[in-house]
Amino acid sequence: MLTYRLLRPDESAAAADIHRIAGALIPGYDTSLHTQAEFYVFYAAHVMVDGPVWGAFEGGVLRGHVALLPGWIDHLYVDPPHHGRGIGSALVGIAQREQNDLRLYTFQSNTRARALYERHGFILEDLTDGARNEEKMPDCTYHWRRDG
């Protein structure tokens, strides 16, 4: 059974591991640009501090997470063996419950994520050549706004 709650600071390494492992499956995304230790520092010093991070847990084990900033989904990753179980959809739903207006960036090559966001009402707003991200990968901006 999956449960959802805010992550504690001591769970940042588990979230960073899921980011690194799931990110490696995105075509063209080279997660070796940063070491595992750098991912840990990034999550502990920024992601966990900058905004709330919600996690999906199964038996106390983190299976996915969504990091929010005001008006943004900053990160959303699901542990690859647990793809297709509705975890990503539930995390998007939490983000939509928490905020009325959301944007996000994702790589154009991340077709799985793009389909997830589109299923949840996000509209493609912008396509870029990747100049704005450190990976230099073509990306896109999606936008969702609560009706009413």
N, C-alpha and C positions, 0 to 999 in steps of 0.2 A: 504494500500500500504506500502510495506517495503522499507526503505531507509537504507543505510549503510554509516557509518562515524566513524572517530576516537572518542573514548570516551574521555570525559573531566575528570579531576581528581575528580570533585564532583559527578561523576557517578560510582565511585568505589564500593559503597555499593550496588547498584543495580546489578552490575556484580557479587559481592560476594554472594548475595542472590541467583542468578541463579545457580552459582557453587554449593552451598550447597543443593539447592532443587533438581537440576538435578542429582547431584552426589549421592544423597540418593537412586536413582532408579537403580544404578549400583549394580548388585548382589555382596554382600560381602563388599561393601564400606561403612564403618561406619563413616558418617559425624559427629557423636557426639564426635569424637576424639578431635574436636575443637569447641569452642563456637561460636555463631554467631558473637560476638564481635571480637574474634580471626580471623575469616574469614575477617571481615571488616579491621582490622589492616593489615593482610597479603596482601589484595588487595591494600589498600592505600599506604603501605610502600614498596611493592615489585612488584606486578603484573603491576600496573599502572606506575611504575617508571622504571622498567627493560627493557621494550620494548613497542612498540605500541600495543594498544588494539583496535581492530575494533569491532563495535557493529552493530547489526541489530535492527532497530527501526520501530515501527508501531505507528503512531500517537504520537510520542514523548516518547513512552514507550519502554524500552530495552527488546528485545525478545531473544537475544543470543549474544555471543561475542567470539572472538578469540584473544588470547594474543600471541604475537610473540617475539621471541628472535632471534639473528642471527643464522640462520640455523635450527631453531626449532619452532614448534607449541607448546607453553607452556601450554595453556589451551584452550579448546573449549567446550562451554556449550550452550545449547538451553533450554529455559524455557519449561518444559514438556508439558503444554497444547498446545504448538506450534510445537511440534515434527511432522515430516512428511510434513512440508510446504516448504521444500527446504532451510530453513535457514542455517542448517549445511553445506549443499553443497555450498551455496553462500559464507559462511565464509571460507571454505576450498579454494574456488576459489580465494578469496582475498589474502589468505596466499600464494597461488601458483603464483599469479600475482606479489606479493611483493618480493618474493625470488625465486632463481633458484634451491635451494637445501634445502630440509626440512627433518627433522626427528621429531619423536614424540614418547612419551610413552603413552600407555593406558593399563588398566587392561585387562588381558586375558578374564575375565568374561564380559567385556563390548562389547558384540557381536554387538550391534547396532552401536557403534562408529567404531568398526573394519570393519564392512561392508561398512560404509560410506567412510572410508579412502581407502579401497580396490577399491571401485567404482571410486575413483579419482586418481588411479594409484599408490598408496602407496604400497610398497612391504614389507612383513614381513621380518625383519632382525634378530630378536633375541627374544627368550623366556626366562624368568627368573623365579626363585622361589619366587620373591618378596623381597629378602634380601636388594635390593637397594632402596626400598621405605618405608616411615614411616608407612604405613598401613600394610606392610608385606604381600601384596597380589601379587600373580603371575601376572607379567606384560609382555609386549612385546614392542619391538621397531619397528617402521615402518619408511621407507625411501622413499622419492620421489625426483627425479631429473628431471629438465626440459630437454627435448631432444634438441639437437642442440646447 
